[in-house]
């Protein structure tokens, strides 16, 4: 039996996307692999924000925004389907516009555009966390991105930067250890809708 979009949205083991995001992906007839990818990144974002809540409670983070951003960051790939399996950045502005056109607040729609531009001026901690989740879900480590997060952790907690680095590094190692399972989940779904 072929794996469908509904399977990608509902099958275990990853936590489900927020209901409005799942509904939007169904309306857009999104490719199942995109839904699986969004679930993987969303799941990692939830792990990151849960850890931050416990270990860095002084860091002001809009957890709901991070989770929404992770759940929608690549939604523009419903328009630029070739970017599901190849390079390209056309999905970034297209995704932001798609979300805006469906009535999503610009505060939340921005993640579709900012998830790959984490080095831009004015990027907020939430943007960094969505970008980080989009890397670490597949065990990709990006030193410059992680350093920006470490800087935020150290500033909020008063820890020495080296201690914040060690703490984050240990947590990311733990998340990265499950990357093969997330990749297998994502890659079990087709890149074409229907």
C-alpha positions as CSV (number, residue, x, y, z in Angstrom):
1,X,0.0,0.0,0.0
2,X,1.5,3.4,-1.0
3,X,2.2,5.8,1.8
4,X,-0.1,8.9,1.5
5,X,-0.1,12.4,2.8
6,X,-2.5,11.2,5.6
7,X,0.1,8.5,6.6
8,X,2.8,11.2,6.7
9,X,0.7,13.3,8.9
10,X,-0.5,10.6,11.3
11,X,1.8,7.6,11.4
12,X,4.1,7.2,14.5
13,X,6.7,7.7,15.9
14,X,7.0,11.5,15.5
15,X,4.7,13.9,17.3
16,X,1.9,15.3,15.1
17,X,2.0,18.8,13.5
18,X,-0.3,21.5,14.9
19,X,-3.8,20.8,13.6
20,X,-4.0,24.0,11.5
21,X,-0.8,23.0,9.7
22,X,-1.9,19.5,9.0
23,X,-5.2,20.9,7.6
24,X,-3.3,23.4,5.4
25,X,-1.1,20.6,4.0
26,X,-4.2,18.6,3.2
27,X,-5.8,21.5,1.4
28,X,-2.6,22.1,-0.5
29,X,-2.3,18.4,-1.4
30,X,1.3,18.6,-0.2
31,X,3.7,15.8,-1.2
32,X,3.8,13.2,1.6
33,X,7.6,13.6,1.9
34,X,7.2,17.3,2.7
35,X,4.7,16.5,5.5
36,X,7.1,13.9,6.9
37,X,10.0,16.3,6.8
38,X,8.0,19.0,8.5
39,X,7.1,16.5,11.2
40,X,10.7,15.6,11.7
41,X,11.8,19.2,12.1
42,X,8.8,20.0,14.3
43,X,9.6,17.1,16.6
44,X,13.2,18.2,17.0
45,X,12.0,21.8,17.6
46,X,9.8,20.5,20.4
47,X,12.8,18.6,21.9
48,X,14.9,21.8,21.8
49,X,12.3,24.0,23.3
50,X,11.4,21.5,26.0
51,X,15.1,21.3,26.9
52,X,15.4,25.1,27.0
53,X,12.4,25.4,29.3
54,X,14.1,23.2,31.8
55,X,17.7,24.3,31.5
56,X,17.4,27.9,30.4
57,X,14.2,29.2,31.8
58,X,15.5,32.8,31.7
59,X,15.7,32.7,27.9
60,X,12.6,34.3,26.6
61,X,11.4,32.1,23.7
62,X,8.0,32.0,22.1
63,X,7.7,28.2,22.1
64,X,4.5,28.1,20.1
65,X,6.1,30.3,17.4
66,X,9.1,28.0,17.2
67,X,6.9,25.0,16.8
68,X,4.7,26.7,14.2
69,X,7.8,27.9,12.3
70,X,9.3,24.4,12.3
71,X,6.0,22.9,11.2
72,X,5.8,25.3,8.2
73,X,9.3,26.3,7.4
74,X,9.4,24.5,4.0
75,X,5.8,24.9,3.0
76,X,6.9,26.7,-0.1
77,X,8.0,23.4,-1.4
78,X,4.4,22.8,-2.3
79,X,5.0,25.4,-5.0
80,X,8.7,24.5,-5.7
81,X,8.3,20.7,-5.6
82,X,11.7,20.1,-7.2
83,X,13.3,21.6,-4.1
84,X,12.1,18.6,-2.1
85,X,14.9,16.5,-3.7
86,X,17.2,19.1,-5.1
87,X,18.8,22.5,-4.2
88,X,17.0,25.8,-4.4
89,X,15.7,28.6,-2.3
90,X,12.6,29.7,-4.3
91,X,10.5,27.9,-1.6
92,X,11.5,30.4,1.0
93,X,9.7,33.6,-0.2
94,X,7.0,31.4,-1.8
95,X,6.3,29.8,1.5
96,X,6.1,33.0,3.4
97,X,3.7,34.4,0.7
98,X,1.6,31.3,0.8
99,X,1.2,31.5,4.5
100,X,0.3,35.2,4.3
101,X,-2.2,34.5,1.6
102,X,-3.9,31.9,3.9
103,X,-4.2,34.5,6.7
104,X,-1.3,33.5,8.8
105,X,0.1,36.4,10.9
106,X,3.4,37.8,9.5
107,X,5.0,37.1,12.8
108,X,4.6,33.4,12.1
109,X,4.8,33.4,8.4
110,X,8.3,34.8,8.5
111,X,9.9,31.4,9.4
112,X,9.3,30.1,5.9
113,X,11.7,32.9,4.7
114,X,14.1,33.1,7.7
115,X,15.0,29.5,8.3
116,X,17.9,29.7,5.8
117,X,18.9,33.3,6.6
118,X,19.9,32.9,10.2
119,X,22.9,35.1,9.7
120,X,20.9,38.1,8.7
121,X,20.6,41.2,11.0
122,X,17.7,41.3,13.3
123,X,17.1,37.5,13.5
124,X,15.4,36.6,16.7
125,X,16.1,33.6,19.0
126,X,13.0,31.8,17.6
127,X,14.4,32.1,14.1
128,X,17.7,30.6,15.2
129,X,15.9,27.7,16.9
130,X,13.8,26.9,13.8
131,X,17.1,27.0,11.7
132,X,18.8,24.8,14.3
133,X,16.0,22.2,14.3
134,X,16.1,22.2,10.5
135,X,19.8,21.2,10.6
136,X,20.1,18.9,13.6
137,X,17.1,16.7,12.7
138,X,19.5,15.0,10.2
139,X,22.5,15.4,12.5
140,X,24.0,18.3,10.5
141,X,26.1,20.5,12.7
142,X,26.6,24.1,11.7
143,X,29.2,25.8,14.0
144,X,28.3,29.4,13.3
145,X,24.5,28.8,13.8
146,X,25.2,26.9,17.0
147,X,27.4,29.7,18.3
148,X,24.6,32.2,17.8
149,X,22.4,30.0,20.0
150,X,25.2,29.6,22.6
151,X,25.6,33.4,22.8
152,X,21.9,33.7,23.5
153,X,22.0,31.0,26.2
154,X,25.0,32.5,27.9
155,X,23.5,36.0,27.9
156,X,20.2,34.8,29.3
157,X,21.7,32.5,32.0
158,X,24.8,34.3,33.0
159,X,26.8,31.1,32.3
160,X,30.2,31.3,30.8
161,X,29.9,30.7,27.0
162,X,32.0,27.5,27.2
163,X,29.5,26.0,29.7
164,X,26.5,27.0,27.5
165,X,28.4,25.4,24.5
166,X,29.0,22.2,26.4
167,X,25.4,22.0,27.5
168,X,24.0,22.7,24.0
169,X,26.5,20.4,22.4
170,X,25.5,17.5,24.6
171,X,21.8,18.0,23.9
172,X,22.3,18.3,20.2
173,X,24.4,15.1,20.2
174,X,21.5,13.3,21.9
175,X,19.1,14.6,19.3
176,X,21.4,13.8,16.4
177,X,21.7,10.2,17.6
178,X,18.2,9.6,16.3
179,X,18.8,11.2,12.9
180,X,18.8,7.9,11.0
181,X,15.3,7.0,12.2
182,X,14.0,10.5,11.2
183,X,15.7,10.2,7.8
184,X,14.2,6.8,7.3
185,X,10.8,8.1,8.2
186,X,11.0,11.0,5.8
187,X,12.5,9.0,3.0
188,X,9.8,6.3,3.2
189,X,7.3,8.8,1.7
190,X,7.0,9.8,-1.9
191,X,7.9,13.3,-3.2
192,X,4.8,13.5,-5.4
193,X,1.3,14.2,-4.1
194,X,-1.7,12.0,-4.7
